[in-house]
Amino acid sequence: MYGIKVAANEILLVEAQNDKYAFYLQFAPYDYTPPMDCSITYPFYNEISSPYYVYTVGVGKRQTSTQLYFYFIGELTSTDSASNNGTFIGIWQHFGVNPQKFVNQSSTLLPGAQEKFQCQGNYTIYYSGTLSHQEYLVMAVDQSGLMAYGLSNGYLFLYYPFNQTFVSWLGQAIWSDSTFTTRSAVIINSTTKSLLVTGYISSNRISYTPVVYLMGLDPKLKPHVVTNWTYSSVSGSWQQQSQSGGAVTYASQYDISIDINDNVQQAIVGIQSINTVYVFAYSSTSLTIVTNTSFGQSIGFGKGVCFLQGEPQIAVLVNQYSLDYLRALTSSKINLYYSTTLNGDLVVFPNNQQSLPYTFSTQFLNIISTPSALIIIDTKGQLLILLPSQQGNYSNTGKSLTISKSTSCIPGTNKSMIGVGPCSLCPKGTKNSATSNTSVASSCTPCQNDGFCPLGSVDDSILTSQLTSLIQVYAYPRSPDSTTFDDILLMNMFSIGSSPHCIIVSPLFWTFMMITAVVLFLILMAVIKYCTKHPNRNKWISKIQRYLRQVDLVGEGELWIGGLVSFAIMVLVCFGYSFSTSYYKHYPIEDVGDANFSCDKTIRNAKFDTNLQSLGVSVSSAEETIFRLLNAQELTLNFDFLNTQFQCNEIQVQQIAGSVYSPLPDTQCTYQNSVLSISVKLLSQSITIQMTLNGVSPIGGLRFGLTGSSDTEQYSTLQALNFYQVFFVQNKTLAQNPSTLLLQLTKVLNETEPLITGDHTIFKGIWTPTYTMNLNDLFISTSQYIQQSNSTQSQITLTISETAFYIQNIQQPIAKQSEIIFHNLLFTMVVIEIFGFIFLVFKLLILPLLRFILKKFQPYTHYLITSPPLPT
């Protein structure tokens, strides 16, 4: 049924339990043990039932420790034994031991000697037999608890119990719209003499509109309407189509909640039928909207609202209904806002720090505040009290607590304000290593410059520069542009680079040096012949010429000058032989270094081919061994949780096979420098593993990979496996339940064909990983953390599988020994022919031309021109 069944202030809490025909009462301090509570039966309770049905209970928010009473309003379902009937309003007042005095007395007693607190009091009830049943009857209690109003469509009344005053008025004389039906009300201040009343007015038979009345009180405290706010939907919005046709009779979806903060003169109104919450500013004469917020096309946002003292400042109950809206309440949450503008930071209850007790329902009926504490009522009538906590602490509800306990913030979080909210994550670039045994986590401190400090960091001992991934398999090289040895040889013999190294190793450079030496030698011979008077000069020249004819490769022993040119030929040919020998030995690529014998140091006697091969096709007999070694390799998963406070006793590792979960026996765990490291020997190379971390510590990043030992069998080598990948986002933290991480393994087969014909092909095999995950799903921001982190554990699921193909890399020599020998012989002959051709051109064309020029333009060189031809 409708009505607020729970009321509380800083002194006492009361709940109307109509199913038990009793009031449950608890006095502050609410966390006192054992609780100072009791159950007070309704009047005329006969051990079976009572004719009293209570609609609403209420207390004044500013009642003092001497005002130990509460109000209630309701209706008799039948005439009681004293012949009372109709609507009633009353109070119950405690006259026994003052709770604070009881606490002080108990503190002096030994443990176990304390007595149970006893509630002692009596009822004062006013019965109005003339006031008929109303579909909605709400109550507003003065902030000081001195009086209460009852408000409905048909009538209003004032109850002043301490001078036994009861005054009623007809609704038609008060309400400016006769169709108005009440939903909630609150007395702003009895000094300013004004009220706020919410409800619906009807524009036609099937359409009802939310309205808020600001009402004044005349000197005799009679209410009258000062002004009102009437909801007006935006044209084209879904609210425009919602006519609230069922508001004429009671239905919870049309409840309107209200609360005020008289210190700042603001009221908050939740209208769940339009999924909107409004904040109003008020005075004794005006009512204006400050802000509003809506949660889209749904119903349930604003089922309950209240102001809180401290931080957060506003609590809004958000109920989730089934798709047909209103047939069934499925779940509830509470948005806690840190600003009365309903913008900016907010947190959601329950969350990973503040969970619901096991016995508490996930469906909430209402919320109220004291105002420093937040009280939640579930659909079973149970109460959960969140008491405010000091800086560095949060209100921990635990798993079985019905009253929160102040608990130090977990590492990686902080709380700098007093209130019922949880601790918040340390921003990027800051950390908090505080624990309940060390210090209060009221602030986060800056990290060192290179420290790895993402959102929610607990330490900065890990440096960002250290967060590198280890990769074992790289892209296979591409074959050179030229894979013909002839081209490679000629390109390296007849080129000169620009760098010192290229010049030094260039055969053409040294050939030019030899030609230069030959020219200098010719000049020397001319000087000896024409410029000296030694009698043996002709003999010396003839002997030199004879020796040079013997080494003449150009003129086949006929020309002494061809012998000089042959020295240049021999230099070029020797460089070619040397290059060919070094090039031949530069294979395979994994066994050689830089090619210092060439201008291009990357040159290799190797060409490459890479293919994707299907595992569905049978492998060759030569490849069977390496495939068997790969399939038999034992793999170890190494998984690191970076920048976290999780310990080894908080993690459980299981294998998932279908719907069966089984622990992995060979699991090792270490914790050092804020890194939780797990090492698991995998039972197979295709496996699904779930890691459950019990707790709410933030996790800054992940680093995981595989290791495996090497093995060799004949000409097949299984390479040792050791790779890992690091995943993190600096301004985010790991989600509690991200989507499954996928790690796919692909076989990589390297085949090296022999350099010598008849030798065996060498096989090497290794696994290469492919990580598949969405970083935006894996890591979440502060706002996402607030909305999504509502569990007390984190679960990481990793699936390791093999791809349906393998990579085949083939390495072959470009030139084998016989090919190199043959091409070197061809190169020698080509070089001799080239120089012979150059010499022939010089002899037949250039030399006669020179003689002609000298004879024509230089007569004084007569002797030189007419001299016999050069000896042959």
C-alpha positions in Angstrom: 0.0 0.0 0.0 1.0 3.6 -0.4 2.6 5.8 2.2 6.0 6.2 3.8 6.3 3.3 6.2 9.7 4.4 7.6 10.8 7.7 9.1 14.0 8.6 10.9 16.1 11.5 12.2 19.3 11.7 14.2 17.4 10.5 17.3 15.2 7.6 16.4 14.0 5.4 13.5 10.5 4.0 13.2 8.9 1.5 10.8 5.3 0.7 10.5 4.9 -3.1 10.1 1.2 -3.6 9.2 1.7 -7.4 8.7 2.9 -7.7 12.3 0.5 -5.0 13.6 3.4 -3.3 15.3 6.0 -0.5 15.0 9.6 -1.3 14.9 11.6 1.4 16.8 15.3 1.9 17.1 17.1 4.7 18.9 20.4 6.3 18.0 23.3 5.7 17.9 22.2 3.2 15.3 25.5 1.3 15.4 25.4 0.7 19.1 25.7 -2.9 20.1 23.3 -4.5 21.0 20.9 -2.2 19.2 18.5 -0.1 21.3 15.4 -1.3 19.5 12.0 -2.7 20.3 8.6 -3.7 18.7 5.5 -1.8 19.8 2.2 -3.4 19.0 -0.6 -1.4 17.5 -3.4 -0.2 19.8 -6.1 -2.9 20.7 -3.8 -5.7 19.5 -5.5 -9.0 20.5 -2.6 -11.4 19.9 -4.0 -12.1 16.4 -4.8 -8.8 14.7 -5.6 -5.2 15.1 -8.1 -3.0 13.2 -5.4 -0.3 12.8 -3.9 0.2 9.4 -1.0 2.7 9.3 -0.5 4.6 6.0 2.5 6.7 7.0 4.8 7.4 9.9 6.8 10.6 10.4 9.3 12.4 12.6 10.7 16.0 12.6 14.2 16.1 11.2 15.2 18.5 13.9 13.9 16.8 16.9 16.2 16.8 19.9 17.3 13.9 22.2 14.4 14.8 24.6 11.8 14.6 21.8 11.5 10.8 21.7 8.3 10.4 19.8 7.0 9.7 16.3 3.7 10.5 14.4 1.6 8.0 12.5 -1.6 8.3 10.4 -4.0 5.7 9.1 -7.4 4.2 9.0 -9.4 1.7 11.1 -10.4 -1.2 9.0 -13.2 -1.9 11.5 -14.5 -0.3 14.6 -12.2 -1.0 17.5 -13.3 -2.2 21.0 -13.6 1.4 22.1 -16.0 2.2 19.2 -13.5 4.3 17.4 -13.6 4.3 13.6 -12.5 6.2 10.5 -9.3 8.1 10.0 -6.8 8.5 12.9 -3.6 10.4 13.6 -1.5 10.0 16.7 1.9 9.9 18.3 3.8 7.4 20.4 6.1 8.9 23.0 8.9 7.2 24.9 9.0 7.9 28.6 11.6 5.4 29.7 15.4 5.7 30.1 16.9 8.2 27.7 18.9 6.3 25.1 22.0 8.5 25.4 21.9 8.0 29.2 21.6 4.3 28.7 24.7 4.3 26.5 26.7 6.2 29.0 25.6 3.9 31.8 26.4 0.8 29.8 29.9 2.0 29.0 30.8 1.6 32.7 29.6 -2.0 32.9 31.7 -5.1 32.2 31.1 -6.9 28.9 28.0 -9.1 29.1 26.6 -7.2 32.1 24.7 -4.7 30.0 20.9 -5.0 30.1 18.7 -4.9 27.1 17.3 -1.5 26.3 13.6 -1.2 27.1 11.0 0.9 25.2 8.5 2.5 27.6 5.8 4.8 26.3 2.2 5.3 25.4 0.0 6.3 22.5 -1.9 9.6 22.0 -4.4 9.2 19.2 -7.1 11.4 17.7 -10.0 9.7 15.9 -12.0 11.5 13.3 -15.1 9.5 12.6 -16.4 12.1 10.3 -13.5 12.0 7.9 -14.2 9.5 5.1 -11.7 7.1 3.5 -9.4 8.8 1.0 -7.5 7.0 -1.8 -4.5 9.1 -0.9 -3.8 10.5 2.6 -0.4 11.8 3.2 1.3 13.4 6.3 3.8 16.2 6.7 5.5 16.6 10.1 7.0 19.9 11.2 10.8 20.0 11.2 10.8 20.4 14.9 8.3 17.7 15.5 5.7 20.0 17.1 2.8 19.3 14.7 1.6 17.4 11.7 -0.7 17.9 8.7 -2.8 15.3 7.0 -3.6 16.1 3.4 -5.9 14.5 0.8 -8.2 15.4 -2.0 -11.3 15.6 0.2 -9.9 17.2 3.3 -6.9 18.6 5.2 -6.3 18.6 8.9 -3.8 19.9 11.5 -2.8 17.8 14.5 -1.1 19.6 17.4 -0.8 16.8 20.0 0.8 18.7 22.9 -2.2 21.1 23.3 -4.6 18.4 21.9 -5.6 20.5 18.9 -7.1 19.0 15.8 -8.5 21.2 13.0 -9.8 20.0 9.6 -10.8 21.8 6.4 -12.5 20.6 3.2 -10.2 20.1 0.3 -12.4 22.0 -2.2 -11.9 25.1 -0.1 -8.1 24.7 -0.3 -7.0 23.2 -3.6 -7.0 25.5 -6.6 -7.9 22.5 -8.8 -10.7 20.2 -7.5 -9.2 17.2 -9.3 -5.9 17.4 -7.3 -4.9 14.1 -5.6 -2.0 14.2 -3.2 1.1 12.0 -3.3 3.6 13.5 -0.8 4.1 16.6 1.3 6.6 18.2 3.5 6.5 21.2 5.9 9.2 23.6 4.8 9.4 25.5 8.1 6.8 26.2 10.7 8.4 29.6 11.3 7.9 30.7 7.7 4.6 28.8 7.8 4.7 27.1 4.4 4.3 23.6 2.9 5.2 21.8 -0.3 2.6 19.3 -1.6 2.9 17.1 -4.7 0.3 15.2 -6.6 -1.6 15.1 -9.9 -4.3 17.2 -11.5 -6.6 15.9 -14.2 -7.1 17.8 -17.5 -9.6 15.2 -18.7 -10.9 11.8 -17.8 -7.7 9.9 -18.8 -4.9 12.4 -18.5 -3.2 13.4 -15.3 -0.4 15.9 -14.9 2.2 16.2 -12.0 2.0 19.3 -10.0 3.8 20.8 -7.0 2.0 23.3 -4.7 3.7 25.8 -2.5 1.2 26.5 0.4 1.2 29.2 3.0 -0.3 29.0 6.5 -2.4 31.8 7.9 -2.2 32.8 11.5 -4.5 29.9 12.4 -2.2 27.6 10.5 -4.8 27.0 7.8 -3.1 26.1 4.5 -3.7 28.0 1.3 -2.1 27.8 -2.2 0.6 30.5 -2.8 1.8 29.2 -6.2 2.3 26.0 -8.1 4.5 24.4 -10.7 2.7 22.2 -13.3 4.6 19.7 -15.4 4.7 20.5 -19.1 6.2 17.9 -21.5 8.4 18.7 -24.4 6.7 18.4 -27.7 7.5 15.1 -29.4 9.0 13.6 -26.2 7.9 10.2 -25.0 6.6 11.8 -21.8 4.1 13.6 -23.9 2.5 10.3 -24.8 2.4 9.2 -21.2 -0.9 10.5 -19.8 -0.6 8.9 -16.3 -4.2 7.7 -16.7 -3.9 5.3 -13.7 -3.1 8.0 -11.3 -6.7 8.4 -10.2 -6.4 5.1 -8.2 -3.4 3.9 -6.2 -0.5 2.5 -8.2 3.1 2.7 -7.1 4.4 3.8 -10.5 2.6 7.1 -9.9 4.3 7.9 -6.6 6.0 11.3 -6.2 8.7 11.7 -3.7 9.9 14.9 -2.1 12.5 16.1 0.4 13.9 19.5 1.3 17.1 21.1 2.5 16.0 24.1 4.5 19.6 25.3 4.9 19.8 26.2 1.3 16.0 26.5 0.7 15.9 23.8 -2.0 13.5 21.0 -2.6 14.0 17.8 -4.6 11.0 16.1 -6.3 11.1 12.7 -8.0 8.4 11.8 -10.5 9.1 8.3 -11.5 6.1 8.1 -14.0 8.0 10.5 -16.2 11.5 9.2 -15.1 12.6 12.7 -14.0 13.9 14.4 -10.9 13.6 18.2 -10.3 15.4 20.5 -7.9 13.5 23.6 -6.9 14.5 26.7 -5.1 11.8 28.0 -2.8 10.8 30.9 -0.5 7.6 31.6 1.3 6.3 33.2 -2.0 8.1 31.5 -4.9 8.9 28.2 -6.4 11.4 28.0 -9.3 13.2 25.1 -11.0 17.0 25.0 -10.5 17.7 21.9 -12.6 16.3 18.6 -13.6 17.6 15.3 -15.0 15.9 12.4 -16.7 17.0 8.8 -17.4 15.4 8.2 -20.8 12.3 6.3 -21.8 11.6 4.3 -18.7 9.9 4.4 -15.4 11.4 4.3 -11.9 13.9 7.1 -11.7 13.0 9.2 -8.7 10.9 6.6 -6.8 12.6 8.0 -3.7 14.7 11.1 -3.2 16.4 12.8 -0.3 19.0 15.3 0.7 22.1 14.2 2.6 24.2 16.0 5.0 27.8 15.9 3.8 28.9 14.2 0.6 27.2 13.0 -1.5 24.5 15.7 -1.2 21.5 14.0 -3.0 20.3 10.4 -3.2 17.9 9.2 -5.9 16.3 5.8 -6.0 16.2 4.3 -9.4 13.9 1.3 -9.9 14.1 -1.0 -12.9 10.8 -2.5 -14.0 9.9 -5.2 -16.5 9.3 -4.4 -20.1 5.7 -3.9 -19.6 6.7 -1.2 -17.1 5.1 -1.8 -13.8 4.1 -5.4 -13.8 7.2 -6.4 -11.8 10.1 -4.5 -10.1 13.3 -6.3 -11.2 16.1 -4.4 -9.5 17.0 -1.2 -7.9 20.0 1.1 -7.4 20.7 4.5 -5.8 22.4 7.3 -7.6 24.4 9.5 -5.2 25.1 13.0 -6.5 27.9 15.2 -5.2 26.2 18.3 -6.5 22.7 19.6 -6.1 22.7 20.4 -9.8 22.6 16.7 -10.5 25.5 17.0 -12.8 29.2 16.0 -12.5 30.4 13.2 -10.3 28.1 10.6 -8.9 28.4 7.1 -7.5 26.0 4.2 -7.6 24.9 2.1 -4.6 25.4 -0.9 -4.4 28.9 -0.8 -5.7 32.0 -3.0 -5.3 32.9 -1.3 -2.0 29.3 -1.2 -0.6 27.5 -4.4 -1.4 24.1 -5.6 -0.3 23.8 -8.0 2.7 23.0 -11.5 1.7 19.5 -11.3 3.1 18.7 -7.9 1.7 16.5 -7.7 -1.4 17.9 -6.2 -4.6 14.5 -4.5 -5.0 14.2 -1.3 -2.9 10.9 0.2 -1.8 12.1 3.6 -0.7 14.9 5.7 0.7 15.0 8.3 3.5 17.7 10.3 5.2 18.2 11.4 8.8 19.8 13.6 7.1 23.4 12.5 7.8 22.6 8.8 7.3 20.9 7.1 4.4 18.2 4.5 5.1 17.1 2.0 2.5 13.9 0.0 2.7 13.6 -3.2 0.6 10.4 -4.8 -0.6 10.4 -7.2 2.4 10.4 -4.3 4.8 14.0 -4.8 5.8 16.2 -1.8 6.6 19.8 -1.0 5.6 21.4 2.0 7.3 24.4 3.7 5.8 26.0 5.9 8.5 28.3 8.7 7.5 32.1 8.0 7.6 35.0 10.3 8.2 37.7 11.3 5.6 39.7 8.3 4.5 36.9 5.9 5.4 33.8 4.6 3.7 30.5 3.2 4.9 31.0 -0.5 4.5 27.8 -2.5 4.4 29.6 -5.9 4.2 27.8 -9.1 3.4 25.7 -9.4 6.6 25.6 -6.0 8.1 22.3 -4.1 8.2 24.1 -1.0 9.6 27.2 0.2 7.9 30.6 0.1 9.5 33.3 2.7 8.9 36.2 1.1 7.1 39.5 2.6 5.8 39.7 3.2 2.1 41.3 0.4 0.1 44.7 1.2 -1.6 44.3 3.0 -4.8 41.4 5.0 -3.5 40.8 8.0 -1.3 38.0 9.9 0.4 38.4 13.5 1.5 34.9 14.2 2.6 32.5 13.1 5.3 29.5 11.2 4.1 27.9 7.8 3.2 29.6 7.5 -0.2 32.4 5.1 -1.2 36.0 6.0 -1.7 37.0 7.2 -5.2 39.8 6.1 -7.4 43.1 8.0 -7.3 43.4 10.1 -10.5 46.0 9.3 -13.2 49.5 10.2 -12.0 48.7 9.8 -8.3 48.7 6.8 -5.9 47.6 5.8 -2.5 49.2 2.8 -0.8 47.4 3.3 2.5 45.9 0.3 4.3 43.8 -0.1 7.4 47.0 -0.9 9.3 49.1 2.0 8.1 47.5 5.3 7.5 44.3 7.0 6.5 43.6 7.2 2.8 42.2 10.7 2.7 44.3 11.9 -0.2 46.3 10.6 -3.1 50.0 11.6 -3.6 51.8 12.3 -6.9 53.8 9.5 -8.5 57.4 9.8 -9.6 57.7 11.1 -13.2 58.2 7.8 -15.0 56.1 5.8 -12.5 53.3 3.7 -14.0 50.3 5.3 -12.3 47.0 4.8 -14.2 43.6 5.3 -12.6 43.5 3.8 -9.1 47.2 3.3 -8.6 48.5 1.7 -5.4 52.3 2.2 -6.1 54.7 3.8 -8.5 57.6 1.3 -8.2 56.9 0.1 -11.7 58.3 2.4 -14.4 56.4 3.1 -17.6 59.7 2.5 -19.5 59.7 -1.1 -18.1 56.3 -1.9 -19.5 57.6 -3.4 -22.8 56.3 -6.4 -24.6 58.6 -9.3 -25.5 58.2 -10.5 -29.1 60.0 -13.6 -30.4 58.6 -13.9 -34.0 59.2 -11.1 -36.5 58.2 -10.8 -40.1 60.2 -13.1 -42.3 62.6 -11.1 -44.6 61.7 -10.4 -48.2 63.8 -11.8 -51.0 66.2 -9.2 -52.5 65.2 -7.4 -55.7 67.7 -9.6 -57.6 68.0 -13.3 -57.0 70.4 -14.0 -59.9 74.0 -14.3 -58.9 75.2 -12.8 -62.2 73.4 -9.6 -61.4 74.5 -9.5 -57.8 78.2 -10.0 -58.8 78.2 -7.4 -61.5 76.4 -4.9 -59.4 78.9 -5.3 -56.5 82.0 -5.3 -58.9 81.2 -2.2 -60.9 79.8 0.2 -58.3 81.3 2.8 -55.9 79.2 4.1 -53.1 79.5 7.4 -51.4 80.3 6.3 -47.8 83.9 5.5 -46.7 83.0 1.9 -46.2 81.5 1.5 -49.7 84.6 3.1 -51.2 87.0 0.9 -49.3 85.2 -2.3 -50.3 84.6 -1.3 -53.9 86.5 -3.4 -56.5 86.2 -0.7 -59.1 87.9 1.8 -56.8 90.9 -0.4 -56.3 91.0 -1.1 -60.1 91.2 2.6 -60.7 94.0 2.8 -58.2 95.8 0.1 -60.1 95.2 1.9 -63.4 96.6 5.1 -61.9 99.7 3.2 -60.8 100.1 1.9 -64.4 99.9 5.4 -65.8 102.5 6.6 -63.3 104.7 3.6 -64.3 104.5 4.6 -67.9 105.5 8.1 -67.1 108.4 6.8 -65.1 109.5 4.7 -68.1 109.3 7.7 -70.4 111.4 9.8 -68.0 114.0 7.0 -67.9 114.1 6.7 -71.6 114.1 10.3 -72.7 115.4 12.3 -69.8 118.4 10.2 -68.5 121.9 9.6 -70.1 122.6 6.3 -68.4 124.2 3.8 -70.9 122.1 0.9 -69.6 118.7 2.6 -69.8 117.6 0.8 -73.0 118.7 -2.5 -71.5 116.5 -1.9 -68.4 113.5 -0.9 -70.4 113.8 -3.9 -72.7 114.0 -6.3 -69.7 110.9 -4.7 -68.1 109.0 -4.9 -71.4 109.9 -8.6 -71.7 108.5 -9.3 -68.2 105.3 -7.4 -68.9 104.7 -9.3 -72.2 104.8 -12.5 -70.1 101.8 -11.3 -68.0 99.9 -9.7 -70.9 96.3 -11.0 -70.7 95.0 -8.5 -73.2 97.2 -9.0 -76.1 98.0 -12.6 -75.3 101.7 -11.9 -74.6 102.3 -9.6 -77.6 102.0 -6.2 -75.8 104.2 -5.1 -72.9 101.7 -2.4 -72.1 99.0 -5.1 -71.9 101.0 -6.6 -69.0 100.5 -3.4 -67.1 96.8 -3.4 -67.8 96.6 -7.0 -66.7 97.5 -6.0 -63.2 94.3 -4.0 -63.1 92.4 -6.9 -64.5 93.9 -9.2 -61.8 92.8 -6.7 -59.0 89.2 -6.7 -60.3 89.1 -10.5 -60.8 90.6 -11.2 -57.3 88.0 -8.9 -55.7 85.3 -10.8 -57.6 86.7 -14.2 -56.3 86.9 -12.8 -52.8 83.3 -11.4 -52.9 82.0 -14.6 -54.3 83.7 -16.7 -51.5 82.3 -14.4 -48.8 78.9 -14.3 -50.4 78.7 -18.0 -50.7 79.4 -18.4 -46.9 76.8 -15.8 -46.0 74.0 -18.4 -45.5 71.8 -19.0 -43.6 70.8 -15.6 -42.3 70.4 -16.7 -38.7 74.1 -17.8 -38.6 75.7 -14.8 -40.1 76.1 -11.1 -39.3 76.6 -8.0 -41.4 78.1 -8.4 -44.8 81.1 -6.2 -44.3 82.6 -7.4 -47.6 79.9 -5.4 -49.5 78.7 -1.9 -49.6 75.2 -3.3 -48.8 75.8 -4.9 -45.4 72.4 -6.6 -45.5 73.2 -8.6 -48.6 72.7 -12.4 -48.0 73.1 -15.5 -50.1 69.4 -16.2 -49.4 66.0 -15.9 -50.9 62.8 -16.3 -49.0 59.2 -17.5 -49.4 56.3 -17.3 -46.9 53.1 -19.2 -47.2 50.0 -19.9 -45.2 49.2 -23.6 -45.1 46.1 -25.3 -43.9 46.4 -27.7 -41.0 43.7 -29.7 -42.7 46.3 -30.8 -45.3 48.7 -33.6 -44.4 52.3 -32.5 -43.9 55.2 -34.0 -45.6 57.2 -36.8 -44.0 60.2 -34.4 -43.5 57.9 -32.0 -41.6 56.3 -34.5 -39.3 59.1 -34.4 -36.7 58.9 -30.6 -36.1 55.1 -30.8 -36.0 55.2 -33.5 -33.4 57.6 -31.4 -31.3 55.4 -28.4 -31.5 52.3 -30.4 -30.5 54.1 -31.9 -27.5 55.6 -28.7 -26.2 54.5 -28.1 -22.5 53.3 -24.5 -22.1 53.3 -22.3 -19.0 51.0 -19.3 -18.7 52.5 -16.3 -17.0 49.9 -13.7 -16.0 50.7 -10.5 -14.2 48.3 -8.1 -12.6 50.0 -4.7 -12.5 49.7 -2.0 -9.9 47.3 -3.8 -7.6 46.9 -4.7 -3.9 45.5 -8.2 -4.6 47.4 -10.9 -2.8 48.0 -14.6 -3.6 45.3 -15.8 -1.1 42.7 -13.7 -3.0 43.0 -15.4 -6.4 41.5 -18.7 -7.7 42.5 -20.2 -11.0 40.2 -22.7 -12.7 39.9 -24.4 -16.0 36.6 -24.2 -17.8 35.6 -27.3 -19.8 32.0 -26.8 -21.0 30.1 -26.1 -17.8 32.6 -27.8 -15.6 35.0 -25.7 -13.5 38.1 -27.5 -12.1 41.1 -26.1 -10.3 44.5 -26.1 -12.0 46.8 -28.0 -9.7 50.2 -26.7 -10.8 49.8 -23.0 -10.1 52.4 -20.7 -8.6 51.8 -17.2 -7.2 54.0 -14.4 -6.1 53.4 -10.8 -5.1 56.1 -8.1 -5.3 56.2 -4.4 -5.9 52.4 -4.2 -6.5 52.5 -7.0 -9.1 50.5 -10.2 -8.6 52.1 -12.9 -10.7 50.5 -16.2 -11.6 52.3 -19.1 -13.3 50.1 -22.0 -14.5 51.2 -25.1 -16.3 48.7 -25.6 -19.0 47.1 -29.0 -19.4 46.7 -28.6 -23.1 47.5 -26.0 -25.8 43.8 -25.2 -26.2 42.2 -24.3 -22.9 39.9 -21.7 -21.2 41.1 -20.4 -17.8 39.1 -18.2 -15.4 40.9 -16.2 -12.8 38.7 -15.0 -9.9 40.1 -12.2 -7.6 38.1 -11.9 -4.4 38.2 -8.3 -3.5 37.7 -4.8 -4.9 41.3 -3.6 -5.3 41.9 -1.7 -8.6 44.1 -3.2 -11.2 46.2 -0.9 -13.4 47.2 -3.2 -16.2 47.8 -6.8 -17.4 50.9 -8.5 -18.7 50.7 -12.1 -19.9 52.2 -14.6 -22.2 53.6 -18.1 -22.5 56.9 -19.9 -22.0 58.0 -23.4 -23.1 61.2 -25.3 -23.2 63.2 -26.1 -26.4 63.9 -29.5 -27.9 65.9 -31.0 -30.7 65.4 -34.2 -32.7 67.7 -34.9 -35.6 67.4 -32.0 -38.0 64.3 -30.4 -36.3 64.7 -27.9 -33.6 61.8 -26.7 -31.3 62.7 -23.2 -30.2 62.2 -22.1 -26.6 59.0 -20.1 -26.1 59.0 -16.8 -24.1 56.7 -14.0 -25.1 54.4 -11.6 -23.3 52.3 -8.6 -24.1 51.5 -5.6 -21.8 48.0 -4.0 -21.8 47.1 -0.8 -20.0 45.5 2.6 -20.6 46.9 5.4 -18.4 43.7 7.2 -17.5 41.7 4.0 -17.0 41.5 0.9 -14.7 40.7 -2.7 -15.4 37.0 -3.6 -15.6 35.8 -6.1 -13.1 34.3 -8.5 -15.6 35.7 -7.7 -19.1 34.9 -9.8 -22.1 36.9 -13.0 -22.6 40.5 -12.4 -23.6 41.5 -14.4 -26.6 45.1 -15.7 -27.3 45.4 -17.6 -30.5 48.6 -19.6 -31.2 49.9 -20.2 -34.7 52.7 -22.6 -35.7 55.6 -21.0 -37.5 57.8 -23.4 -39.4 61.1 -22.2 -40.8 62.7 -24.5 -43.4 66.3 -23.9 -44.3 67.4 -25.7 -47.5 71.0 -26.9 -47.6 73.8 -25.0 -49.1 75.5 -28.2 -50.3 73.5 -30.5 -52.5 72.7 -33.7 -50.6 72.6 -32.2 -47.1 69.5 -32.3 -45.0 66.9 -29.5 -44.8 66.9 -27.9 -41.3 63.5 -27.3 -39.6 62.9 -24.9 -36.8 59.5 -24.4 -35.2 57.9 -21.9 -32.7 54.5 -20.6 -31.7 53.5 -17.1 -32.4 50.7 -15.4 -30.6 47.7 -13.2 -31.7 46.0 -11.3 -28.9 42.4 -10.4 -29.5 40.7 -7.9 -27.1 39.0 -4.5 -27.1 40.9 -2.1 -24.8 37.8 0.0 -24.5 36.0 -3.0 -23.0 39.0 -4.2 -21.0 39.7 -0.9 -19.3 37.2 1.6 -18.0 37.1 5.3 -17.0 36.1 6.8 -13.7 32.5 7.3 -14.8 32.3 3.7 -16.2 33.8 2.4 -12.9 31.1 4.1 -11.0 28.3 2.7 -13.1 29.7 -0.8 -13.7 31.7 -1.8 -10.7 29.1 -3.3 -8.4 30.7 -6.7 -7.6 33.0 -7.7 -4.7 35.2 -9.8 -7.1 36.8 -9.5 -10.5 36.8 -12.3 -13.1 39.3 -12.6 -16.0 38.6 -15.3 -18.5 41.3 -16.3 -21.0 40.8 -18.6 -23.9 43.9 -20.1 -25.6 43.4 -21.8 -28.9 45.2 -22.7 -32.1 44.5 -21.3 -35.5 43.5 -23.5 -38.4 46.6 -22.7 -40.4 50.4 -22.5 -40.0 53.0 -20.2 -41.4 55.7 -21.8 -43.6 58.9 -19.8 -44.1 61.3 -21.2 -46.7 64.9 -20.1 -47.0 67.0 -21.1 -50.0 70.5 -20.1 -51.1 70.6 -17.9 -54.2 73.9 -19.4 -55.4 75.5 -22.7 -54.6 79.2 -23.5 -55.0 79.2 -24.9 -58.5 77.1 -22.0 -59.7 79.5 -19.5 -58.1 82.6 -21.1 -59.7 81.0 -21.2 -63.1 79.9 -17.5 -62.9 83.3 -16.5 -61.7 85.0 -18.0 -64.7 82.5 -16.2 -66.9 83.3 -13.0 -65.0 87.0 -13.4 -65.6 86.6 -13.8 -69.3 84.2 -10.9 -69.5 86.7 -8.6 -67.7 89.6 -9.6 -70.0 87.4 -9.0 -73.0 86.3 -5.6 -71.7 89.9 -4.5 -71.1 90.9 -5.9 -74.5 88.2 -4.0 -76.2 89.3 -0.8 -74.4 92.9 -1.4 -75.4 91.9 -2.0 -79.0 89.9 1.2 -79.2 92.8 3.1 -77.7 95.3 1.6 -80.3 93.2 2.1 -83.4 91.4 5.3 -82.7 92.7 7.4 -79.8 96.5 7.0 -80.5 96.4 7.9 -84.2 94.3 10.9 -83.4 96.8 12.1 -80.8 99.6 11.7 -83.3 97.7 13.8 -85.8 97.0 16.6 -83.4 100.6 16.7 -82.2 101.9 16.8 -85.8 99.5 19.6 -86.8 99.8 22.0 -83.9 103.2 21.3 -82.3 106.1 21.4 -84.9 108.7 21.4 -82.1 107.6 17.8 -81.2 109.0 16.6 -84.6 111.4 14.2 -83.0 108.6 12.6 -81.0 106.2 12.2 -83.9 108.7 10.9 -86.4 110.3 8.5 -84.0 109.7 4.8 -84.6 106.5 3.3 -83.2 106.4 2.1 -79.7 108.1 -1.3 -79.4 105.8 -4.2 -79.3 
